[in-house]
Amino acid sequence: MRILFAEDNQASAKKILPALTRAGLVTDIATSGQDTLEMLRNYSYGLAVIELILPDMDGYDIISAARTMKIQTPIIVLSSIDKPHSKIKAFTNGADDYLTKPFDTDELVARIQAILRRSGGFSSPITQVGNLVMDMNTHAVMVNEQPVHLTGKEFSILELLILRKDIALTKEMFLNHLYGGRDEPDVKNY
């Protein structure tokens, strides 16, 4: 699944990114509020993790602007502020979760995976569709109780199809999910 991580502190980003990668999350980085809003507007993300304090705007304004633009991407706020009024303001503006620094990266990954499952209509990391069983945490897939070995891209395609069930997906949505605008194959025009 592709997520957006808005963080201007490179040291913090370097600490968190390996955990996201190990969890199979393809992560795009934004370093300002304007970049965050632009990326949310132009790309389809499963979730956004936003640092509350960015150089050009705070996370509250980013969340409010995103919700005003009808962007429904789930948002987790990261902040060193552990005051109830700060958390309430984030939730009131449209945040889905709030994690106080310092935090364990495994907890952040678990929260991301839980929100991604719920936003896709699933409460468990193990999803069954007919005789296909998919574990979104371990990236294991079984059909008729037999393991199916998939490449990373194949798993991402299957994940997108399952999490976006009942939604018509365009070719551009697949390309964006798989490549996020980077190293995208050329679109064939016939």
C-alpha angles and dihedrals in degrees: 000000000000118000136177120233115196109196130136096191106090094196091055092046092050090053095050103037097071091055091050091049092049088053090056095251116145104216131201117196127222120185100191139038093247091052090048093053092044092051093045090051095048105036135049110240127180090216143348127222109201129189107225095227117051125165099255103030141000126254093251090062092045091053093045092049092047092050091046088054088053092247104157097187109138112249131207115195120214117200144152088218108102099180121125093229090057092051092045091051091051092049092044090053091052109274117150097205140004124209121190121220131271095048138155112259090221089060091051090051091048091051091048092050092047093051092045091052094047093045087053091050096258127118096185129058088229113076127186125200111176107308093341118100120190127187106203093193099051096027090233118151126191131183118192087353091300119119117247116205112218132180118238092261092048090051090049091052092049091045091051092049092050098042093046096045116159090024123108107237122207126212088250091056090054093047092047092049093048101038108013093214093305123108089349116171116247115271111243115229115198 
